[in-house]
Amino acid sequence: MEDFLTSFFITPFTSLGEGLAAATSPLDVIDAVDGFVWGPIMILLLLGTHIFMTIRTGFIQRKLGTGIKLSVTKDDPSDADGDITQFGALTTALAATIGTGNIVGVGTGLLFGGPGAIFWMWITGILGIATKYSEVFIGVKYRVKDHSGKMLGGAMYALERGFKNKKLGRVLAVLFALFASLAAFGIGASTQSNSLADALYNTSLIDGAAIPQWLVGIVVVALVAIVILGGIKSISRVCEKLVPVMAIFYVACCIIIIGINGQFLGEAIRQIIVGAFTPAGAAGGAVGSTVTLALQFGFKRGIFSNESGMGSAPLVASSATTKNPARQALVSMTGTFWDTVVVCLLTGLMLMTTLLANPELSTAIANGTISSGAGLATAAFEKIPVFGPLVLLVGLITFTYSTILGWSQYGNRAISYLLGKKAVLPYYIVFLLFVFWGCMMVGDATGSAAVSNLSSVVWNFADVMNALMAIPNCIAVLGLSAIIARETKHYVYDGNLDEVDDTEIPQYDEK
């Protein structure tokens, strides 16, 4: 227990101090800050919010079935305000969250946290459902209209309109929007396009190295630009069609691979459960994991994957056509279920059964040949001839493309709040430049030390911004929890889900 407390409360600060003291470049400084903000303290903030809101909302997770049913129900526009369907808002948010974290992130958790990390990732997903419900609830409740009648919402409007201390609310709102607009360049643009281009470059199905990276970049930018320049309705229409197809394809393929390795499924489940509470290595390999590491990597990867507590989903969910805040919040919370409880769990089972079926992979982990989540995922998929690499390639391409679309809208909403609608087009141009740049950072380009360092600075900086989004968002959720609890009881538990919230939605004075 002492080791656990030291790891969570003392080590992060000492590591930050040592990292800053030893820093010789901006990259070193950002690396140190990145390690701190995404360390145990952030995990405790998000996990604490998950647990608190689970209790505060009366264990809203039990209404998951209602949320799934509502997600395919269209509210009549005549008695509901909004710009896109509830399902469109859900799939757009899922487009942003179902990404490389569902494949590479699970591999990272398994590699460094052991099998038990998968268990804690799953638990984090279940608890995170309550936070996703809560942040979307206040996002819809405090949304506003622009001069053309389009909906605007998110943590910044909840903070500005919901907090009694207007000055504090405004400061936190600006910080959230700033962090979100900057994070989109890395988390939503360059890292995703880089993963997409890297998947093409390294696949065993084709000679990806023969395809010029500039050509890949131009094609990806064109495919993204065609959609995002059409606005939120265009993005939601594409996501409504793309997300269900890509998710069903990936889930079905994972189930097939698990079936191929079916004789190892029971042992995989046993190691996952046992590894959550006792030290264990990946599939018995030499990479050992303490319970602390299993907790840390499980919580971290789960939080990264579903973004519950980050405040990203409400940026789009606030545009949904819905009778009241509770209906869309119930719909949006299903996103965490699909992302982490289903997709990440199946990825974890697929990786574990493949590791058990191929002991040489554990040897490769032990000798350092496989040293990253991406390497583990690639090696596991490659063990299934043709079919495995195809699933990995199609999965990464569709997941990363959809994430770019989703995060472009998050950035749009954030920059609109900060600088007004006039800033959206210039912002999109910069966003697309980052998409192109990410595609170029593959193959020979990564051999340049200068290029590699610049890439690390941009990506780690964006990673820090992404983490910092959670602080004002969690403050909003916790600060407005009494309102969330009271209105959840009225709408959800007292049987008033069909009641129309006729509160006037104010027009926001744009810059």
N, C-alpha and C positions, 0 to 999 in steps of 0.2 A: 504493500500500500504506500509506503514511504517513497519507493522508487516511482510509483505511478504519479504521486503528487509532485515530486521533484520534476519529473518529465513534463508535466503539464503547466506548472506555475513558475518554476525557477529557470529551467534549461532554456526556454525561448528567449528570456531577457539576457541571459549570459551569452547565448549564441549570437544574438543581435549585437551586443556590445563588442564581442570579439570580431564579428564580421565587419563592423564599421571601423574598428580600430585597425584592422589589417587591410582595409580596402585601398587599392592603388588606382582604381578607375571607376567611372560611373557604373559600369557593369557589376563590379564588386559590391557597390553600395546598394544597387537595386536587388541584387541576389540576396543580400542580407535582409533587406526589408521584406522581400517576397517570402523568404523563409519564415519570417516572424509573423506577418499578417495572415499567412495560410497555415500557421502553426496551431498548437493546442488551444490557445485562447479563442481563436476564431471558431474552432470546432465546438468549444464549450458555449460560446455565444449562440451559435445556430442550433446546437442540440438542446440547449436550455430553452430557447424560444420554441422549438418543436414540442418539447415535453409540456411546457407551460400552456401553450395554445391547445394542445391535445386535451388537457384538463379543463381549460377555460371554455372550450367549445363543446364540452360534454362528450368527448371522444367522437368527433365528427366523422372519423374514418368509418364508422358503422353505417354511414349514409352513402358509402361508395356506390352501391347499386343504384341509388337514386341519381347520383351524378352521372353515371354511365347512361342511364335512361334519358336524362335531360340533354346529354351531349348530342343525341340524334333527334332532338325535338326542336322545331323552329318556333320561336315566340312570334306571335302576330305583330307585325310592325305598327299596326294601328293602335295597339295598347302597350307598346314597348319601344324604348328609345335605343338607338345604336346604328352602327354603320355596316357591320358584318354579322354573320350568323354565330351562334354560340359554338357550333362545331368548327367554324372557320377560325375563331379565336383560339380554341383548344389546339387545333392542328398547327396553327402558326407558332404558338408557344412550344409545342412539341417539336416543331421543325428546328427551333433554336436549341432545345435541350437534348434531343436525341442526336448525338454527334459522336466524335471519336472517343469521348469518355465512356460510351457504352461498350466499346471494344477495347481500345488501348487502356482506358482508365481502369477497367476491371482487371486487365492483365497486370497493371502496375500494382493494384491493391493485393492481388494474389502473390505476386513476386516478392514484395517487400513486407507484406503483412501476414502472409501465409493463408491457408484455406479459411481460417476464421474470419478474415477480413470480408469475405463474401457474405457471411452471416450478418455481420454488423452493418454492412452496406445495405442489406435488405431491411434490417431494423430501422436504419436511418430513413429509408424510403417510406416505411409505414408511418413513422412519427412525423416526417416532413409533410405528409398530406395535410395535417392541421395548419401548418404555417402557410402552405400554398393557398389553402382555403381563405385564411385570414387576410393575407396580403392582397388577394384579388378582391375580397369583400370590400375593403376600404378603398381599393383602387376604383371600383365601380361606384361606390357610395359617394365619393368625393370628386367624381369626374366632372368636367366642364365641356362647354362647346366653344369652337372657334367661330369666327364671323360667318363662315360658310355652313355652319351647323354640324360640322364633324366633331366626333367625340375625342377628347383628350383626357388621359388619366394616367395614374401611376403613383408611386410613393411621393413624388414631389407635390402633387396636388393634395394628397391626403395629409401631408405634413403642413402644407400652407393653409389649408382650409379647416383641418380637423383639430389642430393644436390650439389651445387657449393662448399660449405664449406665441404670438404671431411672429415675433422677431426670431425666436429659436426655430420655429417651424420653417420660416423662409430660409434661414441659413442652412439647415439640414437639407431642405429641398434643393437648393442650388448645388450643394455638395454631391447629392445623389445624382443629379442630372449631369454634372461635370464628370463624375467617375464613370457613369454609364456611357456617355458619349465617347470618352477616350478608350474605355475597355473594348468597345465594338471594333475598333481598328485592329486589335490583336486577337481577342477571343473569337470575334465574329468574322473577321476578314482574313488576315494574313495567316494565322495558324491553321484555319480550316482549309484555305486554298492550298497551303503548303502540304497538308496531309493528303489532300486530293491528288495533287501533282506527284507526291512521293509514292502514293499507291500505284499510280500509272507507271512511274519510272521503275519501280522494283518488282512489279508483278511477274510471275513466271509464265503467264498466259500469252503475253506478247513481248516484243522487244521495245519496251517503253523508253529505254535510253536513246533509241533512234528518233524519237519524236522531239522536235525542238521545244524547249521549255517556253520560249516566247509565244509559240503557237498555242500551247496548252493555256497559257495565260490569257491570250486574246479570246480564245473560245469561252473560257470560264467567265471572263469579264462580260462578254457579250450576252451569255446566258443569264447572268445575274442582272445586268443592266436592263434587259428587256422586261424583266419582272418587276424590279424594285421601282423603276421610274413610273410604273403604272399605279403606284400607291398601295395603300393597305388592302383595298379590295382585290387588286391584282395579285398581291402576295398571298392573301388568304385563299383565293381561288386555286392557285397553284398548290399550296400546302394541303388544301382539302383533298386533292387528288393524289399528290406525291406521298405524303406522310403515311396514310393507311397502307398504300401499296408497298412502300419500302419497309415499313415495320412488319407487315405480315410476311413478306418475303424473307426478311432476316430471321424472324422468330421461327418460321417453318423450317428454314435451313439449319438453324441451331438444334431444333428438335430432331431433325434427320441425323445430324452428326452425333447427337447424344444417343440416338437409337443405334447407330453403327457401333458406338462404344458402350452399348447398353449393359454389358456384363460388369462394367466398372461404376455404374450409376450409384448403387447402394454404398460402395466404399467412398465415392466422392462426397455423398451427403454426410456420411459418418465423419469424414475428415473435416468437413466444413463446420459441423456442429461441435465436434470435440475441439477443433482448433480455435473456436471462439472463446474457449474458457481455459485451455491449456496450451503451453508452448508447442508450436509445430512448424514444419517447413513445408514448402510447396510440394504436394504429392510425395512427401517423405524425402524431398531433396535436401541439399546441404544448406539452403538458405533458410535458417531457423528464424522463428518469429515468436516473440514474447506476447503475452496477452495484451500488453500495452500497445505494441505495434499493430496487432490485429485490430484493436479498437481504433487506434489513430488512423490507420490507412483505410479501414472500413468506413468510418465516419467521413473522412476526408473525401474519398472517392465517391461515396454516396451523395454527399452534399454537392460536389462538383457536378455530378451527373444530372441531378434533377433540379438544381438551382433554387430549391425551396429556401426562402429567406433572403435571396439575392434581390428580389423586387423586380425581376425582369418580366415575368409573365403578365403582371397587371398592366404593363405598358401597352400591350395589345388587347388583353381581355377587356379593358375599359371601353373598347370600341364595339363590343358585342351588343347585339339587340337582345335585351333581356328585360323581364318585367320588374325584377328587383335584384339587389346585389347578391343575395343568397343563391339564386339560381345559377348565375354565372360562376360564383365561387365554388359551388358544388361540381360544376362541369370542369373547371380548371384544375381542381384538386385531383381529378382522375389522371391528369398528365403525369403527376409524380408516381402514381400507381403503375401506369404503363411503362414509364421510363426506367424506374429503378426496381420496383417489385417484380416486374415481368422481364423486360429486356435485359437488364443487368444480371438478374438471377440466372436466366438462360445462358447468357454469355459465360458466367462463372461456372455453371455446370458443364458447359461444352468444353471449356478450358481444362477443368479438373479431370473429366473423363478422358480427354485426349492425353493429358499428362500421365495418367495411370496406365493408359493403353500403350504409351510409348515411353518407357523408362529412360531412353537415351536423352529425352528432353530434360529430365531431372538432372542427368549428368552434365548436360550443357549449362544448366543453371548453376550447378555446383562449381564448375570450372570457369565460369564467367563468360562463356561464349554467348549466352543469353543474359543480358544485363539490363533490359528495359522492358516496360510493358508492351511497347510496340513490337519488340523482338519476340517476346513470348507469344503474343497474339498471332504474329505472322508465322512463326514456327509451328504453332498448333494447327492453324488452318492449312498449312502446306502439307500436313500429314495425311490429308484426305485428297488424293490425286484429282486434279482438274476442278472438282466440285468445291473443295475447300478454298483454293485461291480465288475462284469465281465469286464465292460468297463474300470473301474479304474485300475484293475489289469493288463489287457492286455495292456492298454495304458502306464502305468508306466513301465512295463517290456520292452516293445519294445522301448519306448522313451529313457529310460536310457541305454539300450544295444547299441542302435544306437549312442547315444552321446559318449559313451566310445570309440566306433570305430572311430568316427570323431575326437575326441580330441587326440587319440593316434597318428594320423597322424600329427596334429598340433605340438605335442611335438616332433615328429620325425624331422619335418622340422626345428624347433627351435634349437634342440640339434645338428643337423647336421651343422647348421651355426656356432654354438659356438665351437664345438669340432671335427667336421668331421664325416664321415660315420661310423668310427670305434666305435663311442660312441652310435650308435643307439641300438644295441643289449643289452648292459648293461642297457641302459635307459629303454628299453621295459621290462626288467626283473623287474626293480624297479617299473615301471608303473603297472605291473601285481600284484606285492606285495601289492600295494596300493588298487587295485581292490579287492583282497582277504581280506585285512584288513577292507575295507568298509563293506563287507558282514558280518564280524564277529561282527561289532558294532551294533548289534540288540538284542532286548530282554533283557535277564539277564545281558549282558555285559554293557548295558547302566547304570546299577545300580551302577557301580563302579565309584567313584568320580575321581580317578586318570585316568581311561580310558576315562571318559567323558571329562575331562579337556584336555587330550592329543588330543582327536578328535577335540575339539574346536580350539586348537592351530593350528593344521594342516589345517583344513578347512578354518579358518579365514585368515591364512597366504596366502593360495592359492587364497582366495577371494581378498585379497589386491593385489597380483600379477596380477590377472585377470583385476582389475581396472587400475593398472599402465600400462598395455599393451596399453590402450587407449591413453595415453599421447603422446608417440613417434609416434603412428600411426596417430593421428589427426594432429600432426605437419607435418607429411609426406603429408597427404592429403591437408592440407591448404597451405603448402609450394610449392606444385606442382600443385596447383589448376589452374594456368594459362595454363599449358600444358594440363591438363584434359579438360578445357573449349575449348581450340583451337582445339584439336584433336577430341573432341566430336562433334563440329560443322562440321568438315570435314567428319567424318565417319557417324554420325547419321543424322544430319540435312541437309547435302549437298548430301545425297543419295549415299554414298560410302561404305556401310556396307559390300559389297562383295569384296571390294578391299583387296588384300593380302599385309600385311605389310612385306616387304622383308628385313627389318633391320636385320642385322646379330645378332644372339643371342650368346653372348660371353661364352666361357668356363670358369667356375669359378675354381680358384686354391684352391682345398680343402686342409684342414689341414691334 
